[in-house]
Amino acid sequence: MEHNLTAGGRVKFLTDFDVATDHPVFIEAGETGTLVRIDEEGAFWVRMDDIHVGLEMWDNEVQLWDYGPGDIQPWDFIAPDLSDLLLREFPDYDGCVPDLGPDWVDDSWHNEACPSFSCDANRLRLWVDYVDPAKREFTALPRYTLHLIDEDGAYAADLLNSDSWDEVSTYINGWAMMSEEERAAFLQPESDDGEEELPGDAQDWLEDAEGARAVARAIFGDI
């Protein structure tokens, strides 16, 4: 059986779950956490939101094993933890959403292609498409799309397209650490001869230097 759980996604327990440790741990149905990784041996590691005595040595993480066909599987115990808003707007949504933190707001709206989340503090918007590419409106795009937004929440520029949550998370964390001046400089860097030029292909932020200047002015003003 296929599952729709992805590392980095929010999950909730569907049933009560006993963890065998020196200090037995009991997790109740409905408790939530983050699926931090799926290791090479097929174990699913969930970091619980609530602190559980007995899980200290595992960083408050619970291990669920994939024992193979015919046996109880990790996805028999956990499922994506989706907001009421997202479920109302996208009732057929087929996957987990990332653990974004308290600064992010669920902006999901059924007239758009997929669920999205915004962070006004860092002027970012993240689109989290369906797991199944066949369900996506834009089937050629990766699952995650990160946009820069202006102070009104409107689209300003594409930042990143990726199927890797680790890559997206690293990008978001790096952007959050930059000052507004650093962000503006990153959008409109200068070459050795003083001419403005785009960031390298690895960033692929904008199509031309005039676009970089326009976005920087719209977001950060004349700096």
C-alpha positions as a printed Julia matrix, in Angstrom:
223×3 Matrix{Float64}:
   0.0    0.0     0.0
   1.24   3.45   -0.88
   1.34   6.13    1.81
   1.16   9.93    1.58
   3.58  10.8     4.4
   6.64  12.91    3.67
   9.6   13.87    5.84
   9.2   17.34    7.32
   5.4   17.05    7.32
   2.94  17.54   10.15
   1.25  14.34   11.36
  -1.26  13.22   13.97
  -1.75   9.86   15.66
  -4.86   7.97   14.58
  -4.79   5.51   17.47
  -3.3    5.21   20.93
   0.32   4.08   20.79
   2.56   2.49   23.42
   6.3    3.09   23.25
   8.47   0.42   24.86
  11.2    2.22   26.82
  12.66   1.99   30.32
   9.87   4.42   31.25
   6.83   3.31   29.22
   5.36   6.09   27.09
   1.7    6.28   26.14
   0.71   8.47   23.2
  -2.97   9.22   22.79
  -4.89   9.3    19.54
  -5.03  12.88   18.28
  -1.57  13.9    19.51
   0.49  15.69   16.89
   4.1   16.01   15.82
   6.46  16.32   12.87
   7.69  13.42   10.76
  11.33  14.49   10.9
  12.75  11.7     8.77
  12.28   8.27    7.21
  15.55   6.43    7.6
  17.22   3.92    5.29
  15.89   0.99    7.32
  12.29   2.13    6.83
  11.72   3.62   10.27
   9.51   6.69   10.56
  10.66   9.15   13.25
   8.03  11.5    14.68
   9.05  14.36   16.99
   6.11  14.88   19.32
   4.75  18.34   20.07
   4.05  17.46   23.7
   7.01  16.48   25.88
   6.92  12.83   26.97
   9.0   11.58   29.87
  10.86   8.54   28.6
  11.66  10.0    25.17
  14.44  12.37   26.33
  17.25  10.26   24.91
  15.55  10.31   21.5
  14.9   14.08   21.44
  11.21  13.44   22.16
  10.94  11.35   18.99
   8.9    8.2    18.46
  10.07   5.48   16.09
   7.54   3.65   13.9
   8.76   0.72   11.85
   7.86  -0.43    8.37
   7.79  -4.21    8.86
   6.93  -5.04    5.27
   3.83  -6.18    3.35
   1.13  -7.82    5.41
   2.24  -6.31    8.71
   1.14  -3.21   10.59
   2.72  -0.17    8.96
   3.65   3.3    10.29
   0.8    4.84    8.29
  -1.63   2.66   10.25
  -0.8    4.85   13.26
  -0.27   8.33   11.78
  -1.8   10.52    9.08
  -1.23  14.04    7.76
  -2.25  16.73   10.25
  -4.13  19.22    8.07
  -5.91  22.41    9.12
  -9.69  22.75    8.92
  -9.17  25.53    6.38
  -7.02  23.39    4.1
  -9.43  20.44    4.31
 -12.37  22.69    3.47
 -10.62  24.32    0.5
  -8.88  21.17   -0.79
 -10.89  18.16    0.48
  -9.01  15.82   -1.87
  -5.54  16.93   -0.73
  -3.28  13.9    -0.63
  -0.24  14.73    1.51
   1.45  16.29    4.51
   2.2   19.97    4.86
   5.55  21.11    6.26
   6.19  22.17    9.83
   6.59  25.9     9.14
   6.36  27.42   12.6
   4.14  30.06   14.24
   5.05  32.93   11.88
   3.34  31.23    8.95
  -0.37  31.5     8.1
  -2.47  29.04    6.1
  -3.73  30.98    3.06
  -5.27  28.02    1.26
  -8.06  28.95   -1.15
  -9.91  26.58   -3.47
  -9.66  28.91   -6.49
  -5.88  28.49   -6.49
  -3.92  25.49   -7.69
  -2.91  24.11   -4.31
  -2.57  24.98   -0.6
  -0.28  27.87    0.29
   1.19  29.47    3.39
   2.56  32.96    3.92
   5.0   34.61    6.31
   4.54  38.39    6.33
   7.59  38.92    8.55
   9.9   37.5     5.88
   7.69  38.3     2.88
   7.51  34.73    1.7
   4.75  32.53    0.35
   5.08  28.76    0.01
   2.92  26.62   -2.25
   2.69  22.94   -1.29
   1.24  21.0    -4.21
  -0.34  17.57   -4.29
   1.95  14.58   -3.74
   0.57  12.88   -6.85
   1.78  14.9    -9.88
  -1.3   13.79  -11.81
  -3.46  15.82   -9.41
  -1.47  19.03   -9.9
  -2.73  21.83  -12.12
   0.84  22.39  -13.31
   2.12  18.83  -13.6
   5.63  19.81  -14.71
   6.38  21.84  -11.58
   7.99  20.39   -8.46
   5.85  20.04   -5.33
   7.19  23.1    -3.5
   7.24  26.63   -4.91
   8.58  29.56   -2.88
   7.65  33.13   -3.81
   8.73  36.52   -2.59
   5.74  38.75   -1.75
   5.45  42.5    -1.27
   4.11  44.3     1.8
   0.54  43.78    0.55
   1.04  40.04    0.17
   1.11  40.18   -3.64
   3.49  38.13   -5.77
   6.9   39.76   -6.31
   9.27  37.05   -7.61
   9.94  33.34   -7.88
  12.62  32.17   -5.47
  12.75  28.39   -5.57
  11.05  25.34   -7.09
  11.95  21.99   -5.57
  10.71  18.51   -4.66
  13.04  18.5    -1.63
  11.66  19.87    1.63
  15.2   19.92    3.06
  16.26  22.27    0.25
  13.24  24.52    0.74
  13.66  24.59    4.53
  17.33  25.53    4.21
  16.43  28.33    1.8
  13.7   29.7     4.09
  15.96  29.6     7.15
  18.75  31.37    5.27
  16.4   34.08    4.02
  15.02  34.62    7.56
  18.55  35.29    8.87
  19.23  38.06    6.34
  18.6   41.74    7.07
  16.48  43.77    4.64
  19.65  45.4     3.34
  21.2   41.99    2.72
  18.08  40.79    0.95
  18.04  43.85   -1.28
  21.75  43.42   -2.07
  21.12  39.78   -2.87
  18.41  40.78   -5.32
  20.61  43.37   -7.04
  24.29  42.38   -6.69
  27.08  44.28   -8.41
  29.82  42.87  -10.59
  33.5   43.84  -10.29
  33.03  46.7   -12.77
  30.08  48.12  -10.84
  27.41  46.84  -13.23
  24.41  45.15  -11.64
  23.99  41.5   -12.46
  21.78  38.61  -11.5
  22.63  36.02   -8.85
  24.05  32.75  -10.18
  22.05  30.03  -11.85
  21.81  28.09   -8.6
  19.54  30.82   -7.24
  17.65  31.55  -10.5
  15.72  34.37   -8.87
  14.76  36.62  -11.76
  15.09  36.77  -15.51
  16.96  40.05  -15.88
  18.74  42.77  -13.93
  15.95  45.28  -14.47
  13.57  42.8   -12.84
  15.9   42.53   -9.87
  15.99  46.31   -9.48
  12.21  46.61   -9.78
  11.56  43.93   -7.18
  14.1   45.41   -4.79
  12.57  48.88   -5.13
   9.03  47.56   -4.65
   9.93  45.64   -1.52
  12.68  47.59    0.14
  12.33  51.11   -1.27
  15.15  53.21   -2.73
  18.19  51.83   -0.93
